[in-house]
Amino acid sequence: MRLKVGIPRALLYYYYYPMWKGFFTALGAEVIVSSRTTKDILDKGVKQAVDEACLPVKLFFGHVLDLKDRVDCLFIPRIVSVERKAYICPKFLGLPDMVRHNIPHLPPVIDVTVNMCRKEKNLYKAFGEAGKIFTGNPFSIRKAFKYGLEEQERFERLNRVGFLPHESIEKMNKGLVAQNCSPHQHGEMTLALIGHGYNIFDSYISMNLIGKLRDMGVRVVTADNLSGSIIEDRSNELPKRLFWSLGKRMIGSAFHFMRSDGIDGIIHVASFGCGPDSFTGEIIERHMRRRGSAPLLNLTIDEHTGEAGIVTRLEAFIDMIRWRRAAQ
């Protein structure tokens, strides 16, 4: 009987799910993803998590609760670093412990440590430990790891041709590749959406921000459509290197988009209670003021954010861009 591995549809799911799924599937496991976010999932997560946690972490708890009675084990890696000389948010480091201590009656948790700060080869070490749960054959583990990396590369290629991560995952599930498909985004203007994937691609907590923008005639692009080298080069314009991987990703992409003639405006989405978000948002705003380039809209979301207020601000922002273009 195949082991069922549960992966919460939250946090780094929007960055690395294809690799995780590819790895476990190649080892013969059945990957089960939690349901799409609903009010019930969010409410349960808010109730179960500590009050000091930010919105994405509270939501992660809700997705764990959605999964825990349907799987044989949960995959909640202890992620420290995903690249050399940089780190992920400390909340990801303590995520397995927070979940264990706040949610009773959990199935076994696969909490391997991913720390690539000094050696990128440590990624295989983490997957090697996870693979031993399913097989004692080192060759099978290495083969599964290689397949996971290939799936991740395929995912990133789809992103670079214009799909957004949640769309790329759907395309991959249908067996499509970057060479034989392309997005069909059209609009009278193009806006760059800057924010963590777990905020902007979750249609519930973002209040379907991307869908609303497209309905308003907007083509949406994000950091996921850019190569890592572009983000790295642009973020290096800061006098000091950022050691937060996700913050660097946001700033590097914002610096690129604010120089792009094809971008009519930038929307920065942050979650309330996130320290790094407030810091990176301030840097982006200051640089855009100095350049006097594309207009910027800052949106902050939490579990109490109202949809009507978001719609009103989006409509006002888009109208302002239209007036600005007409004046020019």
Stockholm file with secondary structure:
# STOCKHOLM 1.0

chainA/1-328         MRLKVGIPRALLYYYYYPMWKGFFTALGAEVIVSSRTTKDILDKGVKQAVDEACLPVKLFFGHVLDLKDRVDCLFIPRIVSVERKAYICPKFLGLPDMVRHNIPHLPPVIDVTVNMCRKEKNLYKAFGEAGKIFTGNPFSIRKAFKYGLEEQERFERLNRVGFLPHESIEKMNKGLVAQNCSPHQHGEMTLALIGHGYNIFDSYISMNLIGKLRDMGVRVVTADNLSGSIIEDRSNELPKRLFWSLGKRMIGSAFHFMRSDGIDGIIHVASFGCGPDSFTGEIIERHMRRRGSAPLLNLTIDEHTGEAGIVTRLEAFIDMIRWRRAAQ
#=GR chainA/1-328 SS CCCEEEECSSTTHHHHHHHHHHHHHHTTCEEEECCCCCHHHHHHHHHHSCTTSCHHHHHHHHHHHHHTTTCSEEECCEEEESSTTCBCCHHHHTHHHHHHHHSSSCCCEECCEEECSSCTTHHHHHHHHHHTTTCSCHHHHHHHHHHHHHHHHHHHHHHHTTCCHHHHHHHHHTTCCGGGCCCCCCCSEEEEEESCHHHHSCTTTTTSHHHHHHHTTEEEEEGGGSCHHHHHHHHTTSSSCCCBHHHHHHHHHHHHHTTCTTCCEEEEEEETTCHHHHHHHHHHHHHHHHHTCSCEEEEEECTTCCHHHHHHHHHHHHHHHHHHHHHC
#=GC SS_cons         CCCEEEECSSTTHHHHHHHHHHHHHHTTCEEEECCCCCHHHHHHHHHHSCTTSCHHHHHHHHHHHHHTTTCSEEECCEEEESSTTCBCCHHHHTHHHHHHHHSSSCCCEECCEEECSSCTTHHHHHHHHHHTTTCSCHHHHHHHHHHHHHHHHHHHHHHHTTCCHHHHHHHHHTTCCGGGCCCCCCCSEEEEEESCHHHHSCTTTTTSHHHHHHHTTEEEEEGGGSCHHHHHHHHTTSSSCCCBHHHHHHHHHHHHHTTCTTCCEEEEEEETTCHHHHHHHHHHHHHHHHHTCSCEEEEEECTTCCHHHHHHHHHHHHHHHHHHHHHC
//
